[in-house]
Amino acid sequence: MFLVSLSTTLPACQAVAAGPPTLAELQRSAHAGDPWAQLNLGAAYDHGMAGVPRDSSRALRWYRKAAEQGLAKAQFNLAHCLVVGCDGGVDARQARIWMRRAAEQGMADAQFLLGVMLAEGLGGDVDRAQARHWLQKAVVGGQADAAQYLSQLD
């Protein structure tokens, strides 16, 4: 149901016994500042899961809270929302900044999409040299589409 279980922060013996968090537990943890809970609550609002209605603006807020704490998956999700306008507004420049932060942490999907953004000038100037750099990193990281995009770039 959730992207990442809160149980990843618990010792293994507690994780098995605790099971997935309830919505109330997830909300409490998110409000207390747990970035994984914030990411999962953002995903719940983004996709209308876990008993919450789909609400893109709330998803964006929770993704941003987790992203600001350095969580690469949240930075990626925030960037994706900003580039596609999940809450009705598009901010490609900010999307590129957040995508770079996730890419710098080694997230292959973020490296791929940052490469695409750089190659196509989404959120800033076209920079084919940097696009190649990030696409090559994505290839090494096992991102499925990076090699094909890189070959089309040349």
Sequence and secondary structure as in RCSB ss.txt:
>XXXX:A:sequence
MFLVSLSTTLPACQAVAAGPPTLAELQRSAHAGDPWAQLNLGAAYDHGMAGVPRDSSRALRWYRKAAEQGLAKAQ
FNLAHCLVVGCDGGVDARQARIWMRRAAEQGMADAQFLLGVMLAEGLGGDVDRAQARHWLQKAVVGGQADAAQYL
SQLD
>XXXX:A:secstr
  SS GGGGS HHHHHHH S  HHHHHHHHHTT HHHHHHHHHHHHHT TT    HHHHHHHHHHHHHTT HHHH
HHHHHHHHHTTTS   HHHHHHHHHHHHHTT HHHHHHHHHHHHHTTTS   HHHHHHHHHHHHHTT TTHHHHH
HHH 
